[in-house]
């Protein structure tokens, strides 16, 4: 009689894959029992018990009661513990600074925002640190539990100097090592990502672009930017500057000094450009693009003309994007772009420009899109830190939107 085949050795990769599959099940199916975890992961009961015991020792899971089983049996239910690890998402805008704190399961614990310090530079970095510290302190979160920090920022991060370049609406960040200084102030490494890219990821996770693999996100507000999600991946370009659409030579002379500094398209259709063109056309004294739109709705012919021209220039830029990357969906965001009445005007012009119609939606997250996207990247990084496997390249799927708590 031949001896039985020996069981294959349990390698570190096998063990990590087991941990990863259990974590993913907890992320998407909590609360859940050990028996049900074993079923959905196809792991043995012994392996499952070992993983759950290890998770409990690490503070990654907690029991949340019991459920009745067959013949009166009960089973302990488990979910990911809010104390298992926290992430911080930061959205640095020219007008508003937003910070959000979430746990390892993607539940938003707290969120706060305030006007961005107009002095820029080091003052802005100090403001980010103060607001982040306050949020953590108010929610009794020790800095050591914040394991992943991601910040949305305008412009492009110079990988050598850590400075933020091509961000004319926030001064003083182009000669500072923003990456290094923020890491020191917050006590943990900080990953910086373009704000439009993160707004796009926010809409894909919790907003209007869920389950879409080819999306272009065109944002018009204080600045103008484009995020591209092509075949399920962000398009960044050689230097991380893909999507700096504000520099397209549309709407004016691209060699004009203001156009070279700010970008030709942004100079015309950014918030300050809308206000400037309205004043230059003889409109009344206004302080914001919002007032120009309000004047147009009230019957101001000059304001209506400025809004129509802004929509036309935006449609020209959108047509160039559509012809280049062939998206399934175009999302309009920002204080100008997310206005439904404006989106309708852009769509109307696009019908005349583009041979193939593309669905247009306005951002459903609004000004929260950037911070939600920052949280999504911070979560992925945290999950990868705990459960990443070099031989298994795909990322863990994020928890569904239903798991996000209401803003506090």
FENRA-V464023 format. One record per pair of residues at least 12 apart in sequence whose ideal C-beta (glycine too) atoms are under 10 Angstrom apart, sorted by the first residue. I is the first residue (numbers start at 1). J is the second residue. Records with the same first field share a line. If there is no record, write none. Layout:
BEGIN
I->J ; J
END
This chain:
BEGIN
10->47 ; 50
11->391
12->389
13->389 ; 390 ; 391 ; 392
14->47 ; 389
15->47 ; 50 ; 51 ; 54 ; 389
16->386 ; 387 ; 388 ; 389 ; 390 ; 391 ; 392
17->41 ; 43 ; 387 ; 389 ; 391 ; 392
18->41 ; 43 ; 44 ; 47 ; 48 ; 50 ; 51
19->47 ; 50 ; 51 ; 54 ; 55 ; 60 ; 386 ; 387 ; 389
20->41 ; 51 ; 383 ; 384 ; 386 ; 387 ; 388 ; 389 ; 392 ; 396
21->37 ; 40 ; 41 ; 42 ; 43 ; 48 ; 51 ; 387 ; 396
22->34 ; 37 ; 38 ; 40 ; 41 ; 43 ; 47 ; 48 ; 50 ; 51 ; 52 ; 54 ; 55 ; 60 ; 61 ; 78 ; 387
23->41 ; 51 ; 55 ; 60 ; 61 ; 80 ; 84 ; 104 ; 105 ; 383 ; 386 ; 387 ; 396
24->40 ; 41 ; 383 ; 387 ; 396 ; 397 ; 399
25->37 ; 38 ; 39 ; 40 ; 41 ; 43 ; 48 ; 78
26->41 ; 51 ; 52 ; 55 ; 60 ; 61 ; 78 ; 79 ; 80 ; 81 ; 84 ; 104 ; 105 ; 399
27->79 ; 80 ; 104 ; 105 ; 106 ; 379 ; 383 ; 396 ; 397 ; 398 ; 399 ; 400 ; 403
28->40 ; 105 ; 396 ; 397 ; 398 ; 399 ; 400 ; 403
29->79
30->61 ; 62 ; 64 ; 77 ; 78 ; 79 ; 80 ; 105 ; 399 ; 403
31->62 ; 63 ; 64 ; 65 ; 66 ; 67 ; 76 ; 77 ; 78 ; 79 ; 80
32->64 ; 67 ; 75 ; 77 ; 78 ; 79
33->48 ; 52 ; 66 ; 67 ; 69 ; 74 ; 75 ; 76 ; 77 ; 78
34->48 ; 49 ; 51 ; 52 ; 53 ; 75 ; 76 ; 77 ; 78
35->48 ; 69 ; 73 ; 75 ; 76
36->48 ; 67 ; 75 ; 77 ; 78
37->49 ; 51 ; 52 ; 78
38->51 ; 52
52->76 ; 78
55->78 ; 80 ; 81 ; 84 ; 386
56->78 ; 81
58->81 ; 84 ; 85 ; 386
59->81 ; 82 ; 83 ; 84 ; 85 ; 104 ; 145
60->78 ; 80 ; 81 ; 83 ; 84 ; 85 ; 104 ; 386 ; 387
61->78 ; 79 ; 80 ; 81 ; 84
62->77 ; 78 ; 79 ; 80 ; 81 ; 82 ; 83 ; 84
63->76 ; 77 ; 78 ; 79 ; 81
64->76 ; 77 ; 78 ; 79 ; 81
65->77 ; 78 ; 79
79->105
80->103 ; 104 ; 105 ; 106 ; 107 ; 399 ; 403
81->103 ; 104 ; 105
82->102 ; 103 ; 104 ; 105 ; 107 ; 109 ; 139 ; 141 ; 145
83->103 ; 104 ; 141 ; 142 ; 145
84->103 ; 104 ; 105 ; 145 ; 147 ; 382 ; 386
85->102 ; 103 ; 104 ; 105 ; 145 ; 146 ; 147 ; 148 ; 379 ; 382 ; 383 ; 385 ; 386
86->101 ; 102 ; 103 ; 104 ; 109 ; 136 ; 139 ; 141 ; 142 ; 143 ; 144 ; 145 ; 146 ; 147 ; 148 ; 149 ; 378 ; 382
87->100 ; 101 ; 102 ; 103 ; 104 ; 106 ; 109 ; 145 ; 146 ; 147 ; 148 ; 149 ; 150 ; 374 ; 375 ; 376 ; 377 ; 378 ; 379 ; 380 ; 381 ; 382 ; 383
88->100 ; 101 ; 102 ; 132 ; 135 ; 136 ; 141 ; 143 ; 146 ; 147 ; 148 ; 149 ; 150 ; 151 ; 186 ; 188 ; 190 ; 371 ; 374 ; 375 ; 378
89->101 ; 102 ; 108 ; 111 ; 148 ; 149 ; 150 ; 151 ; 152 ; 198 ; 202 ; 368 ; 370 ; 371 ; 372 ; 373 ; 374 ; 375 ; 376 ; 377 ; 378 ; 379
90->128 ; 131 ; 132 ; 149 ; 150 ; 151 ; 152 ; 153 ; 182 ; 186 ; 190 ; 192 ; 198 ; 370 ; 371 ; 374 ; 375 ; 378
91->113 ; 150 ; 151 ; 152 ; 153 ; 195 ; 198 ; 199 ; 202 ; 367 ; 368 ; 369 ; 370 ; 371 ; 372 ; 373 ; 374 ; 375
92->116 ; 124 ; 125 ; 127 ; 128 ; 151 ; 152 ; 153 ; 154 ; 164 ; 167 ; 170 ; 173 ; 178 ; 182 ; 192 ; 195 ; 370 ; 371 ; 374
93->113 ; 115 ; 116 ; 152 ; 153 ; 154 ; 169 ; 170 ; 195 ; 221 ; 222 ; 223 ; 334 ; 335 ; 367 ; 370 ; 371
94->116 ; 118 ; 120 ; 154 ; 167 ; 168 ; 169 ; 170 ; 171 ; 195 ; 221 ; 222 ; 223 ; 270 ; 271 ; 272
95->115 ; 116 ; 118 ; 169 ; 170 ; 221 ; 222 ; 271 ; 288 ; 335 ; 367
96->113 ; 114 ; 115 ; 116 ; 222 ; 367 ; 370 ; 371
97->112 ; 113 ; 114 ; 115 ; 116 ; 117 ; 124 ; 127 ; 128 ; 131 ; 132 ; 151 ; 371
98->111 ; 112 ; 113 ; 114 ; 116 ; 131 ; 152 ; 367 ; 368 ; 370 ; 371 ; 372 ; 374
99->111 ; 112 ; 113 ; 114 ; 128 ; 130 ; 131 ; 132 ; 133 ; 134 ; 135 ; 136 ; 149 ; 151 ; 371 ; 374
100->112 ; 113 ; 132 ; 135 ; 368 ; 371 ; 372 ; 374 ; 375 ; 378 ; 407 ; 408
101->132 ; 135 ; 136 ; 138 ; 139 ; 141 ; 145 ; 146 ; 375 ; 408
102->148 ; 371 ; 372 ; 374 ; 375 ; 376 ; 378 ; 379 ; 382 ; 404 ; 405
103->141 ; 145 ; 379 ; 382 ; 405
104->145 ; 147 ; 148 ; 379 ; 382 ; 383 ; 386 ; 399
105->379 ; 398 ; 399 ; 403 ; 404 ; 405
106->205 ; 206 ; 375 ; 376 ; 378 ; 379 ; 382 ; 383 ; 398 ; 399 ; 400 ; 401 ; 403 ; 404 ; 405
107->399 ; 403 ; 404 ; 405
108->206 ; 368 ; 371 ; 372 ; 375 ; 403 ; 404 ; 405 ; 406 ; 407 ; 408
109->135 ; 136 ; 138 ; 139 ; 140 ; 141 ; 405 ; 408
110->134 ; 135 ; 136 ; 138 ; 139 ; 141 ; 405 ; 407 ; 408
111->135 ; 368 ; 371 ; 372 ; 375 ; 405 ; 407 ; 408
112->131 ; 132 ; 134 ; 135 ; 138 ; 407 ; 408
113->131 ; 367 ; 368 ; 371
114->127 ; 130 ; 131
115->127
116->128 ; 169 ; 170 ; 222
117->130 ; 170
118->170 ; 171
119->171 ; 172
120->167 ; 169 ; 170 ; 171 ; 172 ; 173 ; 174 ; 176
121->170 ; 171 ; 172 ; 173 ; 174 ; 175 ; 176 ; 178
122->172 ; 173 ; 176 ; 178 ; 181
123->171 ; 172
124->164 ; 170 ; 171 ; 172 ; 173 ; 176 ; 178
125->172 ; 173 ; 176 ; 178 ; 181 ; 182 ; 184 ; 185 ; 186
126->181 ; 185
128->151 ; 178 ; 181 ; 182 ; 185 ; 186 ; 190
129->181 ; 182 ; 184 ; 185 ; 186 ; 187
130->185
132->146 ; 149 ; 151 ; 182 ; 185 ; 186 ; 187 ; 190
133->185 ; 186 ; 187
136->186 ; 187
138->408
139->408
143->186 ; 187 ; 188
144->187 ; 188
146->186 ; 187 ; 188 ; 378 ; 382
147->188 ; 189 ; 378 ; 381 ; 382 ; 385 ; 386
148->188 ; 189 ; 190 ; 191 ; 375 ; 377 ; 378 ; 379 ; 380 ; 381 ; 382 ; 383 ; 384 ; 385
149->182 ; 183 ; 186 ; 187 ; 188 ; 189 ; 190 ; 191 ; 192 ; 374 ; 378 ; 381 ; 382
150->190 ; 191 ; 192 ; 193 ; 198 ; 371 ; 373 ; 374 ; 375 ; 376 ; 377 ; 378 ; 379 ; 380 ; 381 ; 382
151->164 ; 178 ; 179 ; 182 ; 186 ; 190 ; 191 ; 192 ; 193 ; 195 ; 198 ; 370 ; 371 ; 374 ; 377 ; 378
152->192 ; 193 ; 194 ; 195 ; 196 ; 197 ; 198 ; 199 ; 201 ; 202 ; 369 ; 370 ; 371 ; 372 ; 373 ; 374 ; 377
153->167 ; 170 ; 173 ; 178 ; 182 ; 192 ; 193 ; 194 ; 195 ; 198 ; 370 ; 374
154->166 ; 167 ; 168 ; 169 ; 170 ; 173 ; 194 ; 195 ; 196 ; 219 ; 222 ; 223 ; 225 ; 370
155->167 ; 168 ; 169 ; 170 ; 173 ; 174 ; 192 ; 194 ; 195 ; 223 ; 225 ; 240 ; 241 ; 244
156->192 ; 194 ; 236 ; 237 ; 239 ; 240 ; 241 ; 242 ; 243 ; 244
157->173 ; 178 ; 179 ; 191 ; 192 ; 193 ; 194 ; 239 ; 240 ; 241
158->174 ; 177 ; 178 ; 179 ; 239 ; 240
159->179 ; 239 ; 240
160->177
161->174 ; 175 ; 176 ; 177 ; 178 ; 179 ; 180
162->176 ; 177 ; 178 ; 179 ; 180 ; 181 ; 182 ; 183 ; 190 ; 192
163->175 ; 176 ; 177 ; 178 ; 179 ; 180
164->176 ; 178 ; 179 ; 192 ; 194
165->239 ; 241
166->194 ; 223 ; 241 ; 244 ; 246 ; 247 ; 262 ; 263
167->194 ; 195 ; 223
168->222 ; 223 ; 246 ; 261 ; 262 ; 263 ; 266 ; 270
169->221 ; 222 ; 223 ; 262 ; 266 ; 270 ; 271 ; 272
170->222 ; 223
178->190 ; 192
179->191 ; 192
189->381
190->378
191->374 ; 377 ; 378 ; 381
192->240 ; 374
193->234 ; 236 ; 240 ; 370 ; 373 ; 374 ; 377 ; 378
194->225 ; 226 ; 227 ; 234 ; 236 ; 240 ; 241 ; 242 ; 243 ; 244 ; 370 ; 373
195->219 ; 223 ; 225 ; 227 ; 369 ; 370 ; 371 ; 373 ; 374
196->217 ; 218 ; 219 ; 223 ; 224 ; 225 ; 226 ; 227 ; 228 ; 243 ; 244 ; 245 ; 333 ; 334 ; 369 ; 370 ; 373
197->217 ; 225 ; 226 ; 227 ; 228 ; 229 ; 234 ; 235 ; 236 ; 240 ; 242 ; 243 ; 370 ; 373 ; 377
198->217 ; 227 ; 234 ; 369 ; 370 ; 371 ; 372 ; 373 ; 374 ; 375 ; 376 ; 377
199->217 ; 219 ; 225 ; 227 ; 331 ; 333 ; 334 ; 363 ; 365 ; 366 ; 367 ; 368 ; 369 ; 370 ; 371 ; 372 ; 373 ; 374
200->215 ; 216 ; 217 ; 218 ; 219 ; 225 ; 226 ; 227 ; 228 ; 229 ; 234 ; 243 ; 331 ; 333 ; 363 ; 369 ; 370 ; 373
201->215 ; 217 ; 227 ; 229 ; 234 ; 369 ; 370 ; 372 ; 373 ; 374 ; 375 ; 376 ; 377 ; 380 ; 398
202->217 ; 227 ; 333 ; 363 ; 364 ; 365 ; 368 ; 369 ; 370 ; 371 ; 372 ; 373 ; 374 ; 375 ; 376 ; 377
203->215 ; 217 ; 227 ; 229 ; 329 ; 331 ; 333 ; 361 ; 363 ; 364 ; 365 ; 369 ; 372 ; 373
204->217 ; 227 ; 229 ; 232 ; 234 ; 331 ; 372 ; 373 ; 376 ; 398
205->365 ; 369 ; 372 ; 373 ; 375 ; 376 ; 377 ; 379 ; 398 ; 399 ; 400 ; 401 ; 404
206->364 ; 365 ; 368 ; 369 ; 372 ; 373 ; 375 ; 376 ; 398 ; 400 ; 401 ; 402 ; 404
207->331 ; 333 ; 361 ; 363 ; 364 ; 365 ; 366 ; 368 ; 369 ; 372 ; 373 ; 401
208->329 ; 331 ; 332 ; 333 ; 361 ; 362 ; 363 ; 364 ; 365 ; 369
209->229 ; 328 ; 329 ; 330 ; 331 ; 361 ; 363 ; 364 ; 365
210->364 ; 400 ; 401
212->229 ; 232 ; 327 ; 328 ; 329 ; 331 ; 359 ; 361
213->229 ; 230 ; 231 ; 232 ; 233 ; 327 ; 328 ; 329
214->228 ; 229 ; 230 ; 231 ; 232 ; 325 ; 326 ; 327 ; 328 ; 329 ; 358
215->227 ; 228 ; 229 ; 230 ; 232 ; 325 ; 327 ; 328 ; 329 ; 330 ; 331 ; 361
216->228 ; 229 ; 230 ; 235 ; 243 ; 245 ; 318 ; 321 ; 322 ; 324 ; 325 ; 326 ; 327 ; 328 ; 329 ; 330 ; 331 ; 332 ; 358 ; 360
217->229 ; 243 ; 327 ; 329 ; 330 ; 331 ; 332 ; 333 ; 334 ; 337 ; 363 ; 369 ; 373
218->243 ; 245 ; 314 ; 317 ; 318 ; 321 ; 330 ; 331 ; 332 ; 333 ; 334 ; 337 ; 346 ; 360 ; 363
219->243 ; 245 ; 246 ; 331 ; 332 ; 333 ; 334 ; 335 ; 336 ; 337 ; 338 ; 363 ; 369 ; 370
220->245 ; 246 ; 265 ; 266 ; 269 ; 270 ; 271 ; 273 ; 274 ; 289 ; 310 ; 311 ; 313 ; 314 ; 317 ; 332 ; 333 ; 334 ; 335 ; 336 ; 337 ; 338 ; 339 ; 342 ; 346
221->270 ; 271 ; 289 ; 333 ; 334 ; 335 ; 336 ; 337 ; 338 ; 367
222->266 ; 270 ; 271 ; 272 ; 289 ; 334 ; 335 ; 336
223->244 ; 245 ; 246 ; 262 ; 263 ; 266 ; 269 ; 270 ; 271 ; 272 ; 334
224->243 ; 244 ; 245 ; 246 ; 247 ; 248 ; 262 ; 263 ; 265 ; 266 ; 267 ; 268 ; 269 ; 270 ; 271 ; 273 ; 313 ; 314 ; 317 ; 334 ; 336 ; 337
225->243 ; 244 ; 245 ; 246 ; 263 ; 266 ; 270 ; 333 ; 334
226->242 ; 243 ; 244 ; 245 ; 246 ; 248 ; 317 ; 318 ; 320 ; 321 ; 325
227->242 ; 243 ; 245 ; 331 ; 333 ; 369 ; 373
228->242 ; 243 ; 245 ; 321 ; 324 ; 325 ; 327
229->325 ; 327 ; 328 ; 329 ; 331
230->242 ; 325 ; 326 ; 327
234->377
235->325
242->325
243->321
244->263 ; 265 ; 266
245->263 ; 265 ; 266 ; 317 ; 318 ; 320 ; 321
246->259 ; 262 ; 263 ; 264 ; 265 ; 266 ; 267 ; 268 ; 269 ; 270 ; 317
247->259 ; 260 ; 262 ; 263 ; 264 ; 265 ; 266 ; 267
248->263 ; 264 ; 265 ; 266 ; 313 ; 316 ; 317 ; 320 ; 321
249->263 ; 264 ; 265
250->263 ; 264 ; 265 ; 266 ; 268 ; 269 ; 312 ; 313 ; 314 ; 316 ; 317 ; 319 ; 320
251->263 ; 264 ; 265 ; 266 ; 267 ; 268 ; 269 ; 273 ; 277 ; 309 ; 310 ; 312 ; 313 ; 314 ; 316 ; 317
252->264 ; 265 ; 267 ; 268 ; 273 ; 313
253->267
254->267
258->273 ; 276
264->313
265->313 ; 314 ; 316 ; 317 ; 320
268->309 ; 310 ; 313 ; 314
269->289 ; 309 ; 310 ; 311 ; 312 ; 313 ; 314 ; 316 ; 317 ; 336 ; 337
270->289 ; 310 ; 334 ; 336
271->288 ; 289 ; 290 ; 292 ; 334 ; 335 ; 336
272->288 ; 289
273->289 ; 306 ; 310 ; 313 ; 336
274->286 ; 288 ; 289 ; 290 ; 291 ; 292 ; 293 ; 303 ; 306 ; 307 ; 309 ; 310 ; 335 ; 336
275->287 ; 288 ; 289 ; 290 ; 291 ; 292 ; 306
276->306
277->292 ; 302 ; 305 ; 306 ; 309 ; 310
278->291 ; 292 ; 295 ; 296 ; 300 ; 302 ; 303 ; 305 ; 306 ; 307 ; 310
279->292 ; 302 ; 306
280->302 ; 306
281->301 ; 302 ; 303 ; 305 ; 306 ; 309
282->302
283->295 ; 296 ; 300 ; 301 ; 302 ; 303 ; 305 ; 306
284->300 ; 302 ; 303
286->300 ; 303
288->335
289->306 ; 307 ; 310 ; 334 ; 335 ; 336 ; 339
290->335 ; 336 ; 339
291->303
292->304 ; 306 ; 307 ; 310 ; 336
293->306 ; 307 ; 310 ; 335 ; 336 ; 339 ; 341 ; 342
295->307
296->308 ; 341 ; 342
297->341
307->336 ; 339 ; 341 ; 342 ; 345
308->342 ; 345 ; 348 ; 349
310->336 ; 337 ; 342 ; 345 ; 346
311->336 ; 341 ; 342 ; 343 ; 344 ; 345 ; 346 ; 347 ; 348 ; 349 ; 350
312->345 ; 346 ; 348 ; 349 ; 352 ; 353
313->346 ; 349
314->332 ; 336 ; 337 ; 342 ; 343 ; 345 ; 346 ; 349 ; 350
315->345 ; 346 ; 347 ; 348 ; 349 ; 350 ; 351 ; 352 ; 353 ; 354
316->346 ; 349 ; 350 ; 353
317->346
318->330 ; 332 ; 337 ; 346 ; 347 ; 349 ; 350 ; 353 ; 354 ; 358 ; 360
319->349 ; 350 ; 352 ; 353 ; 354 ; 355 ; 358
320->353 ; 354
321->354 ; 358
322->350 ; 353 ; 354 ; 355 ; 356 ; 357 ; 358
323->353 ; 354 ; 355 ; 356
326->356 ; 358
327->358 ; 359
328->358 ; 359
329->358 ; 359 ; 360 ; 361
330->343 ; 346 ; 347 ; 350 ; 354 ; 358 ; 359 ; 360 ; 361
331->343 ; 359 ; 360 ; 361 ; 362 ; 363 ; 364 ; 365 ; 369
332->346 ; 347 ; 360 ; 361 ; 362 ; 363
333->361 ; 362 ; 363 ; 364 ; 365 ; 366 ; 367 ; 369 ; 370
334->362 ; 363 ; 366 ; 367 ; 369
335->366 ; 367
337->362 ; 363
338->361 ; 362 ; 363 ; 364 ; 365 ; 366 ; 367 ; 369
339->362
340->361 ; 362
341->362
342->362
343->360 ; 361 ; 362 ; 363
344->360 ; 362
346->360 ; 362
347->359 ; 360
368->407
372->401 ; 404
375->398 ; 404
376->398 ; 399
377->398
379->396 ; 398 ; 399
380->395 ; 396 ; 397 ; 398
381->395
382->396
383->395 ; 396 ; 397 ; 398
384->396
END
